[in-house]
Amino acid sequence: IVPAVPPASVMLLVTRVTDTTDVLGASAKLEIDAKLVAFEQATGGQLAVLIVKTAEPETIDQYGIRVGDAWKIGKKGKDTGAILIIAMKEKKLRIETGWEGALPDVEAKRIIREVMTPFLKQNQFAQGISAGIDKIQLAVVKENKAASTTVDDKGQWTNSHNANATESTVESLM
């Protein structure tokens, strides 16, 4: 009989950037924290970063759900938050998101794969996290703009939710 291994503990939410591994230096933590403050001001949502040694014996997905339940990121009663989790031993990354409209799982996985992973493979953790935050913010801002689109009394759109050709090109190149 193999004794059950207790799940990894969930850190208390004390700051927007929690790095239990010290992979980020003090200045990188401050820069990322400042970016997260700006993110909150720009989007009205909340984003936190958690770097842990391991999520074992759980998968990062299981651990992420427990962290999300404990931290309750976002505005009360609204799904306006996300947690970016890195488990160093497993070399796994997850964005636990409540923004199903702006940041569905498929978009979160694309951001991880295409934007963040290339930096993390080069041990450029601050740069990878920062680039990921930028892409998450872009997705949330686009969704907020689409949600704020209204119809005036003549039935005309007052704000277009469709990007013009230039915006589409710029966004696809970023």
Salt bridges, closest charged atoms under 4 A:
GLU40 OE1 - ARG16 NH2 3.27
GLU56 OE1 - LYS89 NZ 2.74
GLU58 OE2 - ARG66 NE 2.93
ASP61 OD1 - ARG94 NH1 3.15
GLU96 OE1 - ARG94 NE 2.66
GLU107 OE2 - ARG110 NH2 2.65
GLU114 OE1 - ARG110 NH1 3.02
GLU114 OE2 - ARG113 NH2 3.58
ASP134 OD1 - LYS35 NZ 2.59
GLU171 OE1 - LYS142 NZ 3.41
